[in-house]
Amino acid sequence: MATQSVPDGPSARHISLFAILIGLACVALFNEFVLTYLFSLDLYLDPWKKSVIRIVDAAVIGASLAFTWYAPLMRRGFGALFRRAPVVMSCGLGLAIGIGVVAVVELAFHAGNIIRARNHPDPTRTQTPPIWDWPVVSHARAVLGDEVIYDVTYTMDEHGSRATPASSQASTGRDLVFFGCSFTFGEGVEDDQTLPNQVALRAPGWRVTNYGLPGQGPAHVLQRIEQPETIARFTGSEARAVYVFLTYHVERAIGTMRLTANWAGDFPCYVLTEDGALEYRGTMTSARPRLSRAYAWLVKEPMMAYFGADLPPWITDRHLELTARLIRASRERWLAGIENASFTVVIYPAQPYDRFPPRRMIPFFEANGIPYLDYSDRFDGVTNVSIPEEGHPNAKAYGLVADWLVKDLALLPADRE
């Protein structure tokens, strides 16, 4: 019976060549100049980091020379190990190579993220003091390098709503109340340039209130309307609520990975139970501790960051239904608390980074009895409707939407249309 030959392991020449290649790679790649370019956002390394790099380089080069010098001895050692446990040695070698490849790939994507962030930096935003400390007059500024993108003032009243200078502050018997996120609030524009204020300019006789706040979604709107003082403020008036909807609000309703791990961990967490009821479970972090920890780890994964991947990877019908149910609950609470009231959703024109077409929400609005105005395609072919390098709408965009709203909501008397 023929015996099976066992590999004798790598040759001395192979070991020497491998060691020499490792040494050359360290000299070519792992030096302070290359590492500074690949892994330093500001192209600066502290002196102690440079010292560590030099020590590691010297150690690896010394090890490669030792491997080359003692290659015959190592060949005999490896050969013996391969003869004794060929399967274990092969698996171990394959595992080591696999780990090395994964490490190199991850480092490459990490370097890609740093280089891209350095070449395409985001604006630096400041607000002094924060708008959440109302009543407050906050100075907001966004800067990209030496360029000032915007330099504006946000005026917040004691109710947590942004000022609408064109509107009467006293009750007129007709209230128009806006809810939504930064697109409603007017991030990056002055008080008199926001969407609510531009509607107030075009529809005198209405007291216009701007309850939009940056970063908020449908769960925040529901909790705002559930506050007794919100309803009490408009009781006795004709109170029309306008909720400005963007596709981003679905991500805020479900608590996606990037939102939860970065700045939305304390967002309200609502779920649909098995019987279809809407249930509040606390914050995104407290309601889903294990998932939140996983998100906090995964959001730092270089490959996912490079491709802008998010979890869940797809927006499903159940996510859209949850969002619609939150808006429906807000509408029902609004109508139940105010005798002469209405509640309309405005689908804001589509944005470049929408994860799905805004019109995909329409069947869910209709199924839940939510009146809506579809402006999703109104900016098609229209230019200069956002703040350069920043992305939020500018005064021109708000003026266009205000024109459409005044007409579609019939905010003017017939003789003034």
C-alpha positions as CSV (number, residue, x, y, z in Angstrom):
1,M,0.0,0.0,0.0
2,A,1.5,3.3,-1.1
3,T,2.1,5.9,1.6
4,Q,0.8,9.4,1.1
5,S,3.5,11.9,0.8
6,V,3.4,14.8,3.2
7,P,4.4,18.3,2.1
8,D,7.8,19.3,3.5
9,G,6.8,22.9,4.0
10,P,8.1,26.0,2.3
11,S,11.7,26.0,1.0
12,A,14.4,28.1,2.4
13,R,14.4,30.2,-0.7
14,H,10.7,30.9,-0.3
15,I,11.2,31.9,3.3
16,S,14.0,34.3,2.4
17,L,12.0,35.8,-0.4
18,F,8.9,36.3,1.8
19,A,11.0,37.9,4.5
20,I,12.7,40.3,2.0
21,L,9.3,41.3,0.6
22,I,7.9,42.0,4.0
23,G,10.9,44.2,4.8
24,L,10.6,46.1,1.5
25,A,6.8,46.6,2.1
26,C,7.5,48.1,5.5
27,V,10.0,50.5,4.1
28,A,7.7,51.5,1.2
29,L,4.4,51.7,3.0
30,F,4.8,51.8,6.7
31,N,6.8,55.0,7.1
32,E,5.7,58.3,8.6
33,F,5.1,60.1,5.3
34,V,2.8,57.5,3.8
35,L,1.0,56.9,7.1
36,T,0.5,60.6,7.6
37,Y,-1.2,60.9,4.2
38,L,-3.3,57.8,4.7
39,F,-4.4,58.1,8.3
40,S,-4.1,61.8,9.4
41,L,-7.1,64.0,8.7
42,D,-5.1,67.2,9.0
43,L,-1.8,65.8,7.6
44,Y,-0.1,66.0,10.9
45,L,1.4,63.3,13.2
46,D,2.5,63.9,16.8
47,P,6.2,63.4,17.3
48,W,5.6,60.4,19.6
49,K,3.6,58.7,16.9
50,K,6.4,59.2,14.4
51,S,8.8,57.7,17.0
52,V,6.5,54.6,17.4
53,I,6.4,54.2,13.6
54,R,10.1,54.3,13.3
55,I,10.6,51.8,16.1
56,V,8.1,49.4,14.5
57,D,9.7,49.8,11.1
58,A,13.1,49.0,12.5
59,A,11.8,46.0,14.4
60,V,10.0,44.5,11.3
61,I,13.1,45.1,9.1
62,G,15.3,43.5,11.7
63,A,12.9,40.5,11.9
64,S,12.9,40.2,8.1
65,L,16.7,40.1,8.0
66,A,16.7,37.5,10.7
67,F,14.2,35.4,8.8
68,T,16.5,35.7,5.7
69,W,19.6,34.7,7.6
70,Y,18.1,31.8,9.4
71,A,15.9,30.6,6.5
72,P,17.4,27.0,6.3
73,L,16.8,26.5,10.0
74,M,13.2,27.8,9.8
75,R,12.6,25.6,6.8
76,R,13.6,22.5,8.8
77,G,11.3,23.7,11.7
78,F,8.3,24.4,9.5
79,G,8.9,21.2,7.5
80,A,8.8,19.2,10.8
81,L,5.6,20.9,11.9
82,F,4.0,20.2,8.5
83,R,4.9,16.6,8.6
84,R,3.5,16.1,12.1
85,A,0.3,18.0,11.7
86,P,-0.3,19.0,8.0
87,V,-4.0,19.8,8.4
88,V,-3.5,22.0,11.5
89,M,-0.6,23.8,10.0
90,S,-2.4,24.4,6.7
91,C,-5.5,25.7,8.5
92,G,-3.4,27.9,10.7
93,L,-1.5,29.3,7.7
94,G,-4.7,29.9,5.8
95,L,-6.3,31.6,8.8
96,A,-3.3,33.8,9.3
97,I,-3.4,34.9,5.7
98,G,-7.1,35.4,5.8
99,I,-6.8,37.7,8.9
100,G,-4.0,39.6,7.2
101,V,-6.1,40.2,4.1
102,V,-9.1,41.4,6.1
103,A,-6.8,43.7,8.2
104,V,-5.3,45.2,5.0
105,V,-8.7,45.7,3.4
106,E,-10.1,47.3,6.5
107,L,-7.1,49.6,6.8
108,A,-7.4,50.5,3.1
109,F,-11.1,51.5,3.6
110,H,-10.2,53.4,6.7
111,A,-7.6,55.3,4.8
112,G,-10.1,55.9,2.0
113,N,-12.5,57.4,4.5
114,I,-9.9,59.8,5.9
115,I,-8.7,60.9,2.4
116,R,-12.3,61.5,1.3
117,A,-13.1,63.4,4.4
118,R,-10.0,65.5,3.9
119,N,-10.8,66.2,0.3
120,H,-14.5,66.8,0.8
121,P,-14.9,68.1,4.3
122,D,-18.3,68.8,5.8
123,P,-19.1,72.4,7.0
124,T,-18.4,73.1,10.6
125,R,-21.6,74.3,12.3
126,T,-22.0,76.2,15.6
127,Q,-25.0,77.5,17.5
128,T,-24.5,79.8,20.5
129,P,-26.4,79.3,22.7
130,P,-28.2,76.0,21.7
131,I,-31.8,76.5,20.4
132,W,-33.1,74.0,22.9
133,D,-32.6,76.5,25.8
134,W,-35.7,78.5,24.8
135,P,-36.6,81.3,25.0
136,V,-33.4,82.2,23.3
137,V,-31.8,84.1,20.5
138,S,-29.2,81.8,19.0
139,H,-26.4,82.8,16.6
140,A,-25.8,80.0,14.0
141,R,-22.9,79.8,11.7
142,A,-21.6,77.3,9.1
143,V,-18.1,77.5,7.8
144,L,-16.2,75.4,5.2
145,G,-12.5,76.3,5.3
146,D,-12.4,80.1,4.9
147,E,-15.8,80.3,3.3
148,V,-18.8,81.3,5.4
149,I,-21.8,79.3,4.2
150,Y,-24.3,81.0,6.4
151,D,-24.3,83.3,9.4
152,V,-27.9,83.7,10.8
153,T,-29.9,84.2,13.9
154,Y,-32.6,81.8,15.3
155,T,-35.2,83.4,17.6
156,M,-37.0,80.9,19.8
157,D,-40.0,81.8,22.0
158,E,-41.1,80.5,25.4
159,H,-43.2,77.8,23.6
160,G,-40.2,76.3,21.8
161,S,-41.4,77.6,18.4
162,R,-39.3,79.7,16.1
163,A,-40.2,83.3,15.5
164,T,-42.3,84.2,12.4
165,P,-41.9,88.0,12.2
166,A,-44.5,88.5,9.5
167,S,-47.2,86.8,11.6
168,S,-49.4,88.4,14.3
169,Q,-48.2,87.3,17.8
170,A,-51.7,87.6,19.2
171,S,-54.5,85.2,18.3
172,T,-56.4,86.2,15.1
173,G,-58.9,83.3,15.4
174,R,-57.1,81.6,12.5
175,D,-54.0,79.6,13.3
176,L,-51.6,77.9,10.8
177,V,-49.3,75.6,12.7
178,F,-46.2,74.0,11.1
179,F,-44.6,70.8,12.3
180,G,-41.5,69.1,11.0
181,C,-37.7,69.0,11.0
182,S,-35.0,71.4,10.0
183,F,-36.7,72.0,6.6
184,T,-39.6,73.4,8.5
185,F,-37.5,75.2,11.1
186,G,-35.4,76.8,8.5
187,E,-31.8,75.8,9.2
188,G,-29.4,78.1,7.6
189,V,-31.8,81.0,6.9
190,E,-33.0,84.0,8.9
191,D,-36.3,84.1,10.8
192,D,-38.0,86.0,8.1
193,Q,-36.9,83.6,5.3
194,T,-38.3,80.3,6.7
195,L,-41.2,78.5,5.1
196,P,-43.7,79.4,7.8
197,N,-42.8,83.1,7.7
198,Q,-43.0,83.2,3.9
199,V,-46.5,81.7,4.2
200,A,-47.3,84.4,6.8
201,L,-46.1,87.1,4.3
202,R,-48.5,85.7,1.7
203,A,-51.4,85.0,3.9
204,P,-52.1,88.0,6.3
205,G,-54.7,87.4,8.8
206,W,-53.3,84.0,9.9
207,R,-51.2,83.6,13.0
208,V,-48.4,81.3,11.9
209,T,-46.5,79.1,14.3
210,N,-43.3,77.3,13.5
211,Y,-42.8,74.2,15.6
212,G,-40.2,72.6,13.3
213,L,-37.0,71.6,15.0
214,P,-33.8,70.3,13.4
215,G,-33.4,66.5,13.4
216,Q,-36.9,65.7,14.5
217,G,-39.3,63.2,13.0
218,P,-42.9,62.0,13.3
219,A,-42.5,60.6,16.8
220,H,-41.4,64.1,18.1
221,V,-44.4,65.7,16.4
222,L,-46.7,63.2,18.1
223,Q,-45.2,63.9,21.5
224,R,-45.4,67.7,20.9
225,I,-49.1,67.5,20.0
226,E,-49.7,65.3,23.1
227,Q,-48.5,68.0,25.4
228,P,-51.6,69.7,26.8
229,E,-50.1,73.2,26.4
230,T,-49.8,72.7,22.7
231,I,-53.5,72.0,22.2
232,A,-54.5,74.7,24.7
233,R,-52.5,77.3,22.8
234,F,-54.9,77.0,19.8
235,T,-58.2,76.0,21.4
236,G,-61.0,78.3,20.2
237,S,-59.4,79.1,16.8
238,E,-59.6,77.6,13.4
239,A,-56.4,75.7,13.7
240,R,-54.8,74.2,10.6
241,A,-51.8,71.9,11.2
242,V,-49.3,71.4,8.4
243,Y,-46.7,68.6,8.7
244,V,-43.8,68.9,6.3
245,F,-42.7,65.4,5.4
246,L,-39.4,64.2,4.0
247,T,-38.3,60.6,3.5
248,Y,-35.6,61.1,6.2
249,H,-38.5,61.0,8.7
250,V,-39.0,57.3,8.1
251,E,-35.3,56.7,9.1
252,R,-36.0,58.7,12.3
253,A,-39.1,56.8,13.1
254,I,-37.4,53.4,12.9
255,G,-34.0,54.5,14.3
256,T,-31.5,53.4,11.7
257,M,-28.0,52.5,12.6
258,R,-26.3,55.8,11.6
259,L,-28.9,57.9,13.4
260,T,-29.0,55.8,16.6
261,A,-25.2,55.5,16.9
262,N,-24.5,59.1,16.1
263,W,-27.1,61.6,17.5
264,A,-30.5,60.0,17.7
265,G,-30.1,57.5,20.6
266,D,-32.6,59.4,22.7
267,F,-35.2,59.6,20.0
268,P,-38.7,58.3,20.9
269,C,-39.1,54.6,20.0
270,Y,-42.5,53.5,18.9
271,V,-43.3,50.1,17.4
272,L,-46.3,48.4,15.9
273,T,-47.5,45.5,18.0
274,E,-48.7,42.2,16.6
275,D,-52.3,43.4,16.7
276,G,-51.3,46.6,14.8
277,A,-51.4,49.0,17.8
278,L,-48.9,51.8,18.2
279,E,-46.8,51.3,21.4
280,Y,-44.2,53.6,23.0
281,R,-41.2,51.8,24.4
282,G,-38.9,54.6,25.6
283,T,-35.8,55.9,23.7
284,M,-34.1,54.1,20.8
285,T,-31.2,53.2,23.1
286,S,-33.2,52.1,26.1
287,A,-35.8,50.1,24.1
288,R,-33.1,48.3,22.0
289,P,-29.9,48.0,24.2
290,R,-28.4,45.1,22.3
291,L,-29.2,46.4,18.9
292,S,-27.9,49.9,19.9
293,R,-24.6,48.4,21.1
294,A,-24.3,46.5,17.8
295,Y,-25.0,49.7,15.9
296,A,-22.4,51.6,17.9
297,W,-19.8,49.0,16.8
298,L,-20.9,48.6,13.2
299,V,-21.1,52.3,12.4
300,K,-17.4,52.5,12.9
301,E,-16.6,49.7,10.5
302,P,-14.5,51.2,7.7
303,M,-16.1,49.4,4.7
304,M,-19.6,50.3,5.7
305,A,-18.6,53.9,6.3
306,Y,-16.9,54.1,2.9
307,F,-20.0,53.0,1.0
308,G,-22.4,54.9,3.3
309,A,-24.2,51.6,4.2
310,D,-26.9,51.8,6.8
311,L,-29.1,49.3,8.7
312,P,-31.7,48.1,8.1
313,P,-30.5,48.0,4.5
314,W,-33.9,48.5,3.0
315,I,-36.9,50.6,3.9
316,T,-39.8,48.2,4.0
317,D,-43.5,48.6,3.9
318,R,-43.7,48.0,7.6
319,H,-41.4,50.9,8.2
320,L,-43.6,53.1,6.1
321,E,-46.7,51.9,7.9
322,L,-45.1,52.7,11.3
323,T,-44.3,56.3,10.0
324,A,-47.9,56.7,8.7
325,R,-49.4,55.5,11.9
326,L,-47.3,58.0,13.9
327,I,-48.5,60.8,11.7
328,R,-52.1,59.5,11.9
329,A,-51.9,59.5,15.7
330,S,-50.7,63.1,15.6
331,R,-53.6,64.0,13.3
332,E,-56.2,62.2,15.5
333,R,-54.9,63.9,18.7
334,W,-54.9,67.3,16.9
335,L,-58.5,66.9,15.7
336,A,-59.7,65.5,19.0
337,G,-58.3,68.4,21.0
338,I,-59.4,71.3,18.8
339,E,-63.0,71.7,17.6
340,N,-62.3,73.6,14.3
341,A,-59.1,71.9,13.1
342,S,-57.5,70.3,10.1
343,F,-54.2,68.4,9.6
344,T,-52.4,68.1,6.2
345,V,-49.2,66.5,5.3
346,V,-47.0,68.3,2.7
347,I,-44.6,65.9,0.9
348,Y,-41.6,68.2,0.4
349,P,-39.8,68.1,-3.0
350,A,-37.5,65.1,-3.4
351,Q,-33.9,65.5,-2.1
352,P,-30.7,64.1,-3.6
353,Y,-30.1,61.6,-0.7
354,D,-33.6,60.2,-0.4
355,R,-33.4,56.4,0.2
356,F,-36.7,55.9,-1.6
357,P,-39.1,58.0,-3.8
358,P,-41.3,60.2,-1.6
359,R,-44.4,59.1,-3.5
360,R,-44.0,55.6,-2.0
361,M,-45.6,57.0,1.1
362,I,-48.8,58.0,-0.6
363,P,-50.6,54.6,-0.4
364,F,-49.9,54.6,3.3
365,F,-51.2,58.1,3.8
366,E,-54.3,57.2,1.9
367,A,-54.8,53.9,3.8
368,N,-54.6,55.8,7.1
369,G,-56.9,58.7,6.0
370,I,-54.2,61.3,6.1
371,P,-54.8,64.3,3.7
372,Y,-51.6,65.2,1.8
373,L,-50.2,67.6,-0.8
374,D,-47.7,66.0,-3.1
375,Y,-44.9,68.4,-4.0
376,S,-42.3,65.6,-4.5
377,D,-41.6,66.5,-8.2
378,R,-42.1,70.3,-7.9
379,F,-38.3,71.0,-8.0
380,D,-37.6,69.0,-11.1
381,G,-35.7,71.3,-13.4
382,V,-35.5,74.1,-10.8
383,T,-32.0,75.2,-9.8
384,N,-30.5,77.1,-6.8
385,V,-33.0,75.8,-4.2
386,S,-30.5,74.8,-1.5
387,I,-27.7,76.4,0.5
388,P,-24.4,75.7,-1.4
389,E,-22.1,73.1,0.2
390,E,-24.7,72.5,2.9
391,G,-27.9,71.1,1.4
392,H,-30.8,72.7,3.4
393,P,-33.4,74.8,1.4
394,N,-32.7,78.4,0.9
395,A,-35.1,81.3,0.9
396,K,-35.9,80.8,-2.8
397,A,-37.0,77.2,-2.2
398,Y,-39.2,78.3,0.8
399,G,-40.8,81.0,-1.3
400,L,-41.8,78.6,-4.0
401,V,-43.3,76.1,-1.5
402,A,-45.1,79.0,0.3
403,D,-46.7,80.0,-3.0
404,W,-48.0,76.5,-3.6
405,L,-49.3,76.2,0.0
406,V,-51.2,79.5,0.1
407,K,-53.0,78.4,-3.1
408,D,-53.6,74.7,-2.2
409,L,-54.7,75.4,1.3
410,A,-56.9,78.3,0.2
411,L,-55.4,80.6,2.8
412,L,-56.5,83.8,1.0
413,P,-60.1,85.0,0.6
414,A,-61.6,84.4,-2.8
415,D,-61.4,88.1,-3.8
416,R,-57.6,88.2,-3.1
417,E,-56.5,85.0,-4.9
